[in-house]
Amino acid sequence: MLVANRLTSPAPLVRVRDWARTWAVEEVFGITPDVINDGRMAGYGEADWKAKLADHVIGGAVTPMYFTTAGGVSLAFGDSIQRGVDTWAWEWGTR
């Protein structure tokens, strides 16, 4: 449904219920406009913003981390830390 909204009305996702009535969402998707929740969509946007912030700011700093052993072998560990940042960002974003 969100893809349909972006294709038919490329504007910020506000007043989605009005859009759903105008663009016959009930007839096409079987979803009545009353069950569409603008507050929930705003929550998705906030969670997405938090995840992007954590991924780019924190994750971007730790991904290239590595250390070189006494034998001259480089071991990357930043990508492993990045997985932890991703998990934390998901948890943080869904609260």
Residue, then its C-alpha position, 0 to 999 in steps of 0.5 A: m500500500l505504501v508503494a501505491n501511495r508513493l506512485t500515485s501521490p509523491a508527497p510526504l505520508v500525511r493524511v493517508r486516510d484521505w489519500a486512501r479514500t481518494w485513490a480507492v484503496e478499499e476497492v483495490f487492496g481491500i483495506t478500509p481507510d479507517v484502519i490506516n493509522d497515520g501515527r503508526m506510519a510516523g512511528y515507522g519513519e522514526a524507527d527508520w531514521k534511528a536505524k539509519l543514524a546508527d548505521h551510518v554514524i556508528g557503523g561507518a566508524v567501526t566497519p573499517m577497524y582491523f588489527t595486524t598480528a605480530g606475523g603481519v596478518s591483518l584481521a578485520f573485526g569492525d564488520s563483526i562489530q557492525r552486526g552488533v550495531d545493526t542489531w542494537a539499532w533495530e532494537w532501539g528503533t522499534r522501542 
